Amino acid sequence: MAEIPAPPASSALNANLTGAAFMMASMAGFATNDALMKGFAADFGLFPSVFWRGVIALCVLAALAHRQGAFRWRPARRDRGLLVLRAGAEALTTIAFLSALLNLPLATATAIVQSTPLVVTLAAALFLGERGGWRRYLAAALGFFGVLLIVQPSAEGISVHMVLALAAVFGITLRDLATRAMSGGAPTVFIALVAMAAITMLGLAGSLAEGPPPLPDLRTALGLTAAAAALIVGFVAGIRAVRIGAFGFIAPFRYSIMIWALILGLAFFGERPDALTLLGSAIVVGTGLFTFARERAVARRSP
C-alpha cells in the first residue's frame, strides 16, 4: 500500500503563520475588552456591566451556535458535569479578574494572569498524570518569582485586588482542566455559549442585590457593545487559531496580550508600570515561552 505523502512544508508553515495571526488577533480582542470594561464598569458598576455585555454577547453566540448546528449536540453525563464546572469557573474568574482590573493597572493585572500556563502545566502534572521534569518545575518556580515581583508584597501582605487577580489564575486553571477533560465532540461555540450564560447570570444576580439592573445610557451602551464585540473576537479568533495552527507554534503568541495591555493602559489610563513590574512581567513571559518550547520538544520525542 503506497504511503500518503506528507503535506508540503510550505503549507504547514502558512497554516502556522495564519494561526499565529489569529492568536494575536484573539489577544488584541481580549485586551480591548479588558480596557473597555475597566473604563466603563468603574462608573456604571461591575455587575450591571457584566450583565449587559453578556446579553449582547449571548445574542451573537446563540446565532453562531444555531448556524453551526451546535444545539443538536447531546452531552453525556460526564460532559454535562464538566460543562457546569467549566462555566462556574469561568463566571467566578470573570468577576475576580474584573474586580481586580478596576483597581489595578491594566498591564499589572494582565501580567499576573499570564502565569496561568505555568499553573496549568503544574496542575496537569499533579491531577492529570502528565509527566513532569526538573526543567518544568524550575520554570514554574521562576515564574512564581516573577509574579512576586509584580505583586510586590509588603510587611502588611498583598492587597485584596492582587489576591483577586491570583484567584483568577486558579479559576482559569480549573476552567482549562475541565475543558481538556471534555470529549472531543463538544462544539466549541456551545461551550462558549454556556460559559457566557453563566457569566451573564452572575452579573444579573450581582446587580439584583441592589435592585433591577440599570439601563445604560447611549455612551455606556456603545462601550459595552464594543466590549462584547471585542470579547467575541477574542473567542472566535482563538478558536480559529487552535484549529488552524500547530499548538506548539501558536501558543507563545498568547503573550502578545502584554504588548496590547501596556499600549492600552498607557494610551487610555496613563499607566506607567514600574521597573519591578516590567521585570516580573518579562520573567513570567520568558518562563512561559520556555515551558511551551520544552513541552514541544518533549512531544516530538514521545512515540
N, C-alpha and C positions, 0 to 999 in steps of 0.2 A: 504494500500500500504506500503510495507516494506521500511524502511529508508535505504538510501545508506550509507554504512559505511564510516566514515572519513578515509583519508589516515593515515597510521601509523605515529606516531610522529617521528620515526627514519628516514622515507623517507623525511618528511618535513625538518628535521634538515640537512640531507645530501644535499637536494636541496639548502638550505640556505648557507651551507658551500661552496658548489660549486659556487653559485652566488657570495659569498664574494671573492672567489679566482679569479673569472673572473673580479670583480670590481677592485681588487688590480692590476691585470694584465693590465686592462684598464688605471689605473692611472700611472703605470710604462710606458706604451706606450706614454701617453700624455707628461709626464715629459721628456722622452727621446727625443721626437720630439722637445720640447721646448729647450732642451740643444743643440741639433744638429743645430737648426735654429739660436740660439744665436751664436754658433761658426762659422757657415758658412756664414750667412747673413751679418755679420759685414764686411767681405771683399768683398763678391760677390754682395751685395746690397739687401735691403729688398724686393723690388718689384720683381726683377728677381728671387730671391729665392722662394718667394711665388708662382710665376708663374710656374716655372719648377717643384717644388714639387707638385703643383696642377695637372699638366699634367700627372705626374706619378700616382698620387692617383686616378685621374679620370679614367684612363685606367682600374685599378683594380676594382674600384667601378662599372663602367659600365659593366664589365664582371660579377660581382656578381649580379647586377640588372637583367641582361639578364638571368642568370642561374635561378634566383628565379621568373622570370616572372613579375618583378615589372613594366616593361614598358607597361604592359597591363592595369595597373590601370588608370582610367579616373577620375581625381579630379573634384569635384563640384566647382562652382564659389567661394564659401566661402573658400574651401581648397586651391584653386589657389591663392587667395589673401594672405592667411596665409603662403603659401609656399614662395611667393615673400617677404613678410615681414620678415619671419624667415631667408631666405637666405641673405637678405640685412643686417640684424642684425649680422649674423654670419660673413659675409665678413668684415664689419666695425670693429667688435670685434677682429677679427684676426689681422688686421692691427694695431689697437690701442694697443693690448697686445704685439705683436712682436716689435712694435716701443718702447714700454716701456722696454721690455725684453732686447733689445740691449744696454740699458743704465742703467739698474738696476741689482742688484744681482738676480740670478735665484730664490733663496728662498724668497726674498722680493716681487718680482712680483707675485710669486705663492701664497704667503700668503695673499696678497691683494685680489686676485681673490677668495680665499676661503671664503670671506664674502658673496659670491653670494647666498648661501642657505638662509641666513638671509634676504637679499634684496628680494629674490623670495617669501619668506614667507610673508613679509610685502606687497609686490605688489599683491599677490594673495588675501590678505585680503582687500586691497583697491579697486582692479579692478575686481576681480572675485567673490566678495561677500563671500569669505571663512571666517568663524568666527575666531576672534582673542581673545586674553585674555591678562591679565596683564603680565603673565609669558612670553608669546611670545614677547611682546613689550619690556620687561625688557631685555630679551636675545638679542634682536636686538640692544638695546642701549649699552649693554656691548660689543657686537661685534663691534659696531661703535667705541667705545673707544679703542678696540684692534687695529682696523685699524689706528686710530690716533697715537698710539704708534709705529706702523710700518712706517707710513708716516713721523712722527716727523716734523710737520710744524714749521717753524721758524717765526721770525718777518717779513721776506720777503715773507711769504706764503709757498707753497709747489712747488716742481719742476714740470715742464711740463710733465716729464716722470711718476711721481706719478699720475698726473691728467689723463694721458692716461690709466694707469692701472685701475684707478677707473672708467673711461669711459667704459673699457672692462667689468667691473662688471655689469653696467647697460645694456650694449649690450647683455650680456649673459642672464640677466633677461628678456629682451624683447624677445629674442630667445626662452627661456623656456616657457614663457606665450603663445607665438604663437604656440609652439609645443603642449602644453596642450589643446589648443582650437581646434586643428585639429581633424578630425574624426578618429575613431579607426581603420578604414580600410586602412589608408595610409601606404604603405610599408616603413619600416624604412630605408632600403637601398636606396630607391628612394629619400627620404627626405635628406639623407646624400649626395647623388649624386648631387642634386640641389644646396645644400649649397656649396659643393666643387666647382661646376661650377662657382658660384658667386664669391667665393674667388679667383679662378684662373683668372677669367676675370678682377677682380680688380687688381690682380698682373700684368696682361698684360697691363692694362690701365696705371698703375703707371710706368711701365717700358717704355712704348711708349713715355712718357713725355720727356725722354732723348734719344729716338731712339729705334731701334729694340732691344728686349731682348738679351743680350749677351749669347753665348753658354758657358756653364760651362766646365771647364777643367775636367780631369778624377777624380781628388780628390774631387772636388766640386760636380760632378755628383754622385759619390758614396755616399757622405754625404747627398745630397738631396734625393737620393733614400732610404737611411736608414731612413731619417726623414719621408718620405711618408709611408714607411712600418710601422714605429712606430705609425704614426697617424692613419693608418688603423687598427692596433692592438687596439689602444685606442677606436676607433669607434665600431669595431666588438665585442671586449670583453665587452665593456659597454652595448651593446645591449643584448648580451647573459646573462649578469649579471641580468639585469632588467627582462628578460623573465624567468629566472630560479628561482631566489630567491625572497623572500618577500621584498618589497621595504624598509619597516621599519628596516629590518635586515641588508640589504646590504648597505644602503645609508651612514652610518657612515664610511664605508671603503673607501669612496671617499677621506677622509683626509689623506690616506696613501701617496698621492702625495706629501705631505710636506716632508715626510721622503726621498723620491726619490730626491726632489728638493735640500734638504740640502746635500745629498750624492753627487749628480752630480755637484752641484755648488762648493763644496769643492774639488772634485776629478779633475775636468776639468778646473775650473776657479780660484781656490784658494780662494773662497769666504768664509768669516767667519762672519756671521751675528752678530751684536752687541747684548747686553743684552736686550735693549728695543725692538728690532725687534723680538727676541725669545719670550719675554714676550707677546708682542702683538699677535704673531702667536699662542701662547698657548691659549690666551683668545678667539681669533677668532675660533679656532678649538673646544675649550671647549664649547662655546656658541652654536656652530653649532651642536655638539653632543647632547647638552641638548635640542635643538629645535627638532632634529629628535626623541629623546626619548619622548618628550612631545607630538608631533604630533601622534606618535604611540599609546600613552596612550589614547589620545582623540578619535582616530579612533576606538579603542577597545570598548569605552563606547557608541559610536554612534550606533543607530539602523541600 
